[in-house]
Amino acid sequence: MGNEEAIFYSRVLTELTLSFHIIYATIGVGVPLMIMIAQWVGIKKNDEHYILLARRWARGFVITVAVGVVTGTAIGMQLSLLWPNFMELAGNVIALPLFLETFAFFFEAIFLGIYLYTWDRFENQKKHLLLLIPVAIGASASAVFITIVNAFMNAPQGFDVLNGELVNISPLVAMFNPAMPTKVAHVVVTAYMTSAFVLAAIAAFRLLKGSNHVYHKKALFLTMKVGLVFSIAAAIIGDFSGKYLAEYQPEKLAAAEWHFETEENAPLILYGVLDNGEVKYAIKIPYALSILAHSNPTAEVIGLDQFPEDEIPPLYIHYLFDIMVTIGVWMTFLSAAYWIGTQMKWKLVESKLFRWLIVLGGPLTMLAIEAGWWLAEVGRQPWILRGLMRVEDAATTSGQVDTMLILFSGLYLILGIGSIVVLTRMFRRNPVEKELADRHAEKGADIS
C-alpha cells in the first residue's frame, strides 16, 4: 500500500469511527440532563410517571454509555496509530483536556453507578436526585474537554515553533483558543436538543403503536418542550459560530456558502447546485451573509478568491450546511407548533400525521448532528492543524490501514445491532404498564 492509499484509508476509518461514535456521544451528553429534569419534575409535581420516566431512561442510558466507551477508546487508539505525526506535535500541547476528559468520564460513571444502585434505597427522592448532578456535569464536561481538542485543531495556539521544535508551550492558552467558546457551546447545546427529540420520537412512536398511556403523553410533552428551548439556543449559538468563522476561518465560511467573490452586501445562499463553478437553483437571501458574518447588512465578507486554490475546503460542505440548518429550523418550528398546539388544545398535535413527524424528527436531528460534524471536519481541510500541518503530513505510512478499516467496520456493525437489540428487548419485555402495575402492587404489599 502506498502513502496515498494509507492516507485515504486513514481518513475513511477516522470518519467512520467519528460518525458512529457521535451517535452514542450525543446521547451520552444529553440524556443525563433529561433524566435529571424528569426526576426533578416528578418530585416537584409528586408524579410517579416522571419518576418512572427517569428510571427507565437511566436503564437505557447505561447501554449507550457502554458502547460509547468502546468507540471512544477506538478513537484514542486511532489517533495514535493513524495520525502519529499530529499526535507527536499536538500531544505536547493539548494533552491536558484529553486527560481531563477521561477524568470527567470516570466522575460521571462512578455517580451513575451509585445512582442506579440506590434507586430503592432513598426514601427522600430529593437526596437521590442530587446524585444526578455530578452525572450530568461529568457527561457535559466530557464533551467540553474533547471539543476543546477539536477547537485547538481549528485555531492552534499556546506554543511557538523554533527550528522545528515546540517551545513556550502553554496548555491553558492552547485550551482557551478562539474556536473554543462557540464550538463547545454548539456541541453541548445540540447534544441536549438532539437527545430531547430522540426521546420525544420514542414517546410518539409508542403512542402511535396503541399505547395511549398518560406516561407516554407526559414524556412527549416534556421532551418536546425541552427540545424547543435548546433548538432556539442552538440557533443563537449558530449565529455566533458564523461570526467566529468570518473572523478566524473565513475560507470555511466562504466554502460553506459558495461565496466566491469578496463583496459587500453579501447574500446568504441556501440549497442550489454547483455547475462548472456556477450556482444554479439556489435561494439567495439578500444581505443575510453580511449580517451572519458581521451583524451589518452592508459589511464586506471575504470570498474564496482571497485564498490559494490548495487551501480551499471541498465545496460540497455547502450541502452539509444546508442539511444542518434546514433540520434545525424544521425541528424548532415543529416543537414550537407542538407546544403552542398543546396550550391551545389543537387536535392537530394529537393526530397521527403530527406524531409521525415527531418520530421522524428523532433520526433527522441525529442526521443534523452528523452533518454538523462532517462540516466541521471537512471544512478544516486541507489542514489537520490549521495553518501548521496538512492531513497528508500527519498520516501514517502503514500498509495495514485497509485491514483495520474492515475490522473496525465489523466491530461497529456488531455494536450498533447489538445495542438496538438489547434496548428493544429491555423495554419490550418490561412495558411501562407492567412496571407501573408492579410498583403499585409493591406499595400495596408494603402498606398491608
Secondary structure by P-SEA (a helix, b strand, c coil): ccaaaaaaaaaaaaaaaaaaaaaaaaaaacaaaaaaaaaaaaaaaccaaaaaaaaaaaaaaaaaaaaaaaaaaaaaaaaaaccaaaaaaaccccaaaaaaaaaaaaaaaaaaaaaaaaccccccaaaaaaaaaaaaaaaaaaaaaaaaaaaaaaccccccccccccccccaaaaaaccccaaaaaaaaaaaaaaaaaaaaaaaaaaaaaccccaaaaaaaaaaaaaaaaaaaaaaaaaaaaaaaaacccaaaaaaaaccccccccbbbbcbbbbccccccccccccaaaaaaccccccbbbbccccccccccccccaaaaaaaaaaaaaaaaaaaaaaaaaaaacccccccaaaaaaaaaaaaaaaaaaaaaaaaaaaaacccccccccccccccccccaaaaaaaaaaaaaaaaaaaaaaaaaaaaaaccaaaaaaaaaaaaaaaac
